[in-house]
Amino acid sequence: MRRIRFALLIAITTFVWVAPASAADYPTRPVNLIVAFTPGGPSDVLARIIGKKLSELLGQPFVIENRPGAGGNIAAEVVVRATPDGYTLLMGNNSILATNASLYKKIGYDAEKDFAPISLIGSQANILVVNPTLPVNTMAELIALAKAKPGQLDFASSGYGAAAHLSGELFKAQAHVDIVHVAYKGAAPALQDVIAGHVQMMFATAASVVGHIKDGLVRPLAVTTPKRTAILPDIPTVAELGIPGFDATTWHGLVAPAGTPRDIIEALNRATVAALNDAATRKALSDLGVDVQSSSPAEFSDYIKAEIPKWRAVVQAAGGQLN
């Protein structure tokens, strides 16, 4: 009888311990959504749009916390170390979840093992833009100028390992030019220095640059995706302009720390899919040049696994590890 009572006590204790992690109660307090870049950049803008709708759907605030630095590794490590209870999430992208493992010699997480994928959010084209004072109007003219002035032209990025950085490195390798990388802690300050003329060019996401293009603050030369982007349909692709097969696409998705209870991951996935199917949210993202695309947790996991070797090849084409 004592053994039975002891077993019941253990069972009750166990039940009481795991019950707060159940999706039936989740969320009961604010959720921290970690963004790996500075406010105003594409990841930050997407996180705020998605976070606002998730707050409405789940009834708790989704608080944006910006943790820039190290190409997204700082933010990723914050999330990996967090309690896996659904209250700390990461707005991941191809840098954090696919390229950094190849790019950095030392990294404090394993993208395949240390995160629980929730859903893909969508992808964005990167646009090669230059300061309007640069005497080029086409990609061919830019390449010619870079070859005439090796090492004298700079390109900005939102940080080492970011899509903007690898796009530039891939461009260097395939266009056979010598341009110098200047890393920033986010897309917004990088783009501001391009606009100010401190740096000549950048491979910027459509979300961050489309307004500046319309205002004439930067000049677009090419799109890095295999097909033209709907938001800027008149801009040709890099491949169209003479570098076949060029593809440097930015994508975003939500992940939680590994070990987060399955039912909470599924609850977050349902809410994310509902948010992306909401007409107003979808329009807000589409207006920023995002190709909206949700997924199941398993589909997003498979997508990440497929992207890692793809971007490893890009890193190798760019000259291997960069730090």
N, C-alpha and C positions, 0 to 999 in steps of 0.2 A: 504493500500500500504506500509506504514511504517513497519507493521508487517511482510509482505512478504519479504521486503528488509532485515529486521533484521534476519529472518529465513534463508535467503540465505547467509547472512554474517556468521552466526553460522555454516552452512553447509560447506562453503568454508574454514573457519578457522579449523574446525574439519578435513576436508580432508587434508589440508596442514600439520596438526600436525601428522596424522597417516601415511602419505605417505612415510616418510623415513624408517618406519618399514616394508615396503612391500618387499616381496621376489623378486619383479621385480627389485629392486635396490640392494638387498643384495648379497654379502657384498661389501661395498664401502671403507672399511678400514680394517686394521689387526684385526684378531680375537684372543682373548686370550684363550688358552686352559690350564686350571688349572689342575695340577697333584698333588695328595695328598702326594707324597713320593719323596725322594731324587733322583737326577739324577743317571741313571744307573740301577735303579730297574725296575721290569716288567711293572708297569704302565707307567713309564717314557719312556721306550723303545717302548711300543705300541703306546703311544701318539705321539712320534716323527715319527714313520712309517706312522700312519694314518694322522697326521697333514701335513706331506710333500705331500701326495697325495691329500688331501683336498685343499691345497694351489694351486696345479696344476689345479684341477677341478674348483675351485671357483674364482681363479684369485687374491686372497689376501693372505698374509702370515698368517699362524696359528702359533702364538707365544706361545711356551711352557713356563709356569710359574710354578715353583715348590713351593708348600706351604706345607711342611711336618709338622707332629705333630698331637697328639691326635687321632691316628688311622684313620686319614683322615678327622676328624671333622673340623679342621681349614680350609682346602681347601673347604670343603662343605659349610661352613658358608660364606666364601668369595663369592662363587657363588650365594648362596641364597640371599645375600644382593645386588648383582649386578643388574644393570638395565636390565630388561628382553627384550633385543633388538637383541639377537643373537650374540653379540660380546664378551660374556663371557660364556665359556662352561666348563664342568667338565668331565675328564676321570674318571668315577665312577667305583666302583667294589663292590663285595659282602660285604666288610667291611662297606663302606659308606652307601650303599643303602639297606642293609639287616640286618646286625648284630649289628651295633652300637646302634640302638634304644634299643635293649635288653641288650647290654653290659654296656652302660654308664648310670649312674644315672641322669646326666644332659647333655642334648644335644640341640644345638641351631637350629635344623631344624627337619622337618618331612619328611622322605624319600618318602612317598607316596604323600604328598600334596605340598611340596616346590620345586619340580623339574618337568620339562617337559621332559620325556624320548624321545630320538632321535632314537637310535638303539643299540641293543646288538652288541658287537664286536666279542666276542668269549670266550672260556674257556681254562683253563690250568690245567694240573695235578700238584700237589705238590709232590716233591720227598723228602723222608726222607734221608738226607745225614749226614755223620759223618766225623770228622777229621780222616785221615788215621792212625794217631798214636793211636787212641782209639782201644783197643784190642778186636774188634768185627767185624765179617764178615757177620753176618745175623741179622735179626730183633730179632729172638729168643735169640741170644747171647746178644744183646743190652738190652732186657727186663731182662734177667738173671743178667746182670751187674748192672742195675738200681735197681733191688730188693736187690742185695747184698750190694749196696751203696746208700741207700735212702737219697735223698736230696743233693747228692754230684755231680750229673751230671746236666749240664745246657743245655737248648735249646734256640737258638736265634730266634728272629722274627723281622719283619719290623715295629712293633709297637703294642701296645695294641689294640685288636680287629681285627687285620689283619688276613688274612686266615692262615698265618704261625703260628700265635699265637694260634688261635682256633684249628688248626690241632694238635698242641702240647698238648693243654688242653684236647682235645677229646682222644688223644692217652694215656695221663696219666690216664684218667677215665676208658677207656676200656681195657688197658693193666695192670691196677692196679699197677702203678709205681709212685714214687715220684721224679720227675725231676723239676728243677727250671727254670722259665721263665726269660729271659733277653731281655728286649725290646730295640730296636734301632729306629732311625728316618729314616727308609728305608731298603730295602732288601740288597742293595749293602754293606753298612757298617756292617750289620749283618753277611752276608756271608763272608766278609773279616776276621772277627774275628773267624769264624769257620775254615777258611783256616789256619789262624795263630795259631789256637789251644787254643785261649783264651776261647772259648765256644765249647762244644763237638759236638753239633748236631744242625740241623735246618730242618724244613719242608719248602723247597724252591721251588719256581715255576720252571718248566722246562726251561722257558725262561732265568732265571737268573743263572741256575746251569749247564746246559748241557755242556757248554764249559769247565767248571772246572772239571766235571766228566771225560771228554775225556783226560784232561791234568793230571789226577790223583791227583788233589789237594783236592778232597773230595771223599768219598766212598758212593755210593748209596746203600740203603738197601731195600726200598719199595716205591711204588706209592700209593697215597692216594685216587685215583679215583676208581670207581667200576670195570673199565676195564683198562688193560695196555695201556700206551700211545705209539703212533706210533713212536715218536722220540726216545724213549728208550724202545724198545719192550722186551728186555731181563730182565727188572726189574719187579719182581712180585708185585702184589698189597698187601696192608696191609691185606685185606680180605683173599687173598690166603694164607697168612702166619699165619692165625690163629685168626684174629679178624673180624668175619663176619659182613657184612653191613657197614663197615667203609667207609665213603665218605666225603672228605673235598676238594672240587673243588674250584678253583679261577676263577671268571668270570669278564669281563670288559664290559663297555658300556658308550656311550656318553649321557649326559643330559645337559639341559639348565635350567635357573631359571624358576619357574612357572610364567605363564603370558606372556611368549615369544609368539609372534604372530604365529598362526597356520601355515600360509603359509611359515614362516621362518623355523619352525620345519620340515615341509615337504620338503623344499628345502635342509636342512641339512641331512635329512634322505636319500633323493635321492642321494646326493653326497657321503654319507657314504656307502650306498649299492654299488654304482659304484666303490668306492675305494676298497671295500672288494672283488669285482668281478674282479678287475684288477690283471692280472696274476703275475706281479712282486710284488705287495703289498701282495697278498695272499701267495706267496712263502716266502717272508720275514717273515711273521707272522708264517706260518707253520714251517719254519726252527727253530723258537724259541719255538716250541711245542704248539702253539696256535691252538685250534680247531676253525677255523673261522666260525662265525655264525652271519649273519645280521638279522634284524627284522624290522617290522613296528613299529612306535611309540606306537601303541596300544598293540602290542604283547610284546614289552619290558616292558610296564607298567604292564601288566598281569604277566610277569615273575618276576618282582620285588615284586609284591604283594604276589606271591606264595613262594618266597624265604624267606620273613620275618619270617613267622611262622616256616619254616624249620630250619633256623639258630637260632631262639629263643630256639628251642629244643636242639641245639648244645651248646648254652651258658648255658642252665640249666644243661646239662650233664657235663659241665666244672666247675660247681659250682656256676652258677649265675653271677651277676654283679661283675666286677673285679675292679671297682674303684668308 
